[in-house]
Amino acid sequence: MDSVTAELDSIAGQIRTCTLCRLCESRTNAVPGSGSYSAQIVFVGEGPGKNEDEQGIPFCGASGRLLDELLASISLSRSDVFITNIVKCRPPANRDPLPDEKGICAPTYLDRQISLIKPQLIVTLGRHALSHFIPDLKISEVHGQPKRFKGQVYLALYHPAVALYNGGMRKTLMEDFQNIPRTLSALSRI
């Protein structure tokens, strides 16, 4: 086992036993993330939902099935990428993560995971993920458009859950997903 794998496994263990914020009080399982530790692409969502909390796996409910379909549309699978969230424990009743929860969890765990994986591209899923990395952008204005910020390239996408509640958003999400391989290709030429 190499040092990056050992460190990422250690972070996952820390996440599973974390008590740094109130979210630990109501969780069933913390959700460190899953996928390839050498991924070119890291997908970052907001936080675990009910299914994720029960299984300890990110995006394993209806949103996850759509994410799997979207990945397949660009010839990728979960094993090709790393999938995680801003907060690693489910907010009660699926409420939005609070600023102090994000402020504890993201720098303690997410930012460390990203610094070890060193992805070429971070795909943010939803406004909370986008605002963690690039605070002043609105997802409605920048979705599907690659942005470079502090040396990292990001692609902001709507959260797959949006397409489950609003069928018209499914087409937008599918179209935006097609920009992932285009963005990676453009990066490889730089």
HELIX and SHEET records of a PDB file:
HELIX    1   1 SER A    3  ARG A   16  1                                  14    
HELIX    2   2 ARG A   22  GLU A   25  5                                   4    
HELIX    3   3 LYS A   50  GLN A   55  1                                   6    
HELIX    4   4 ALA A   62  SER A   73  1                                  12    
HELIX    5   5 ARG A   78  ASP A   80  5                                   3    
HELIX    6   6 PRO A   92  ASN A   94  5                                   3    
HELIX    7   7 PRO A   99  CYS A  105  1                                   7    
HELIX    8   8 ALA A  106  LEU A  110  3                                   5    
HELIX    9   9 ASP A  111  ILE A  117  1                                   7    
HELIX   10  10 ARG A  127  PHE A  133  1                                   7    
HELIX   11  11 ILE A  139  VAL A  142  1                                   4    
HELIX   12  12 PRO A  160  TYR A  165  1                                   6    
HELIX   13  13 GLY A  167  PHE A  177  1                                  11    
HELIX   14  14 ASN A  179  SER A  188  1                                  10    
SHEET    1   A 6 SER A  34  GLY A  35  0                                        
SHEET    2   A 6 PHE A  82  ASN A  85 -1                                        
SHEET    3   A 6 ILE A  41  GLY A  45  1                                        
SHEET    4   A 6 LEU A 121  LEU A 125  1                                        
SHEET    5   A 6 GLN A 152  LEU A 157  1                                        
SHEET    6   A 6 PRO A 146  PHE A 149 -1                                        
END                                                                             
